[in-house]
């Protein structure tokens, strides 16, 4: 099952706890029910509130279980082992954490979740230190996706980006959602030196297990990949395959990079 994107949906733009604006709903494939969009937005907002209050990954997991019925089954880390930022434009400028899988007891499905955040390069965030200081669009769209090594029954997906101050933008129309995962391309913007719409972000992929027949001892291997463009670079689309996130760039500009997270999640749902 492969469903491509016809349009984009900007659901809300919020500060960590306060709605500051909203976009126009564009109906496109795959459609997300209004209650799903609101549900995921509430999840994303609460994750950011707990994070900004100093909560650890463990505290966030406990909040997700208590408030949304998300029981963590596997994964997650704090980016340990990531390469040090090189001080020049490269994928070392970001931390991509190991994916996590939760059992969503409220919605009756599983949620695969992956996150990224920009590192600091000296006194500045690496996005401010290494990619110029122009405001507005930072090159063309950037991309982020999550995939599994085993086919599933996809249900829905959700993507959220935040500024370093906690302003939230949410999206529910992926470039592609299929049996392996979901991927998004969205425009990143700078409003001033401390306000970048892609400072950190989260992707959520809702799915159900297709079968456990003959799958005992088989790992579901989840990984995520990010791309960043600047200057005259730009991402055209994101596509998926078995365990692969593919990025198609709009031109031959060298102003781009893409990187997989350096830690894979191995999950054994069938024992």
ABEGO torsion letter per residue (X at the ends): XBBBBABBBBABBBBAABBAEBBBBBBBOBBBBAAAAAAAAAAAAAAAAAAAAGBBAAAAAAAAAAAAGBBBABEEBAGBGBBBBAGBBBAAABBBBBBBBBBBAAAGBBBBBBBBBBBBBEABBAAAAAAEABBEBBEBBBBBBBBBABBBBBABBBBBBBBAAGBBBBBABBABBBAAEBBBBBBBBBABAABBAAABBBBBBBBBBABABGABGBBBBBBBBBBBBBEABBBABBBBBBGBBBBBBABABABBBBBBBABBBBBBAAX
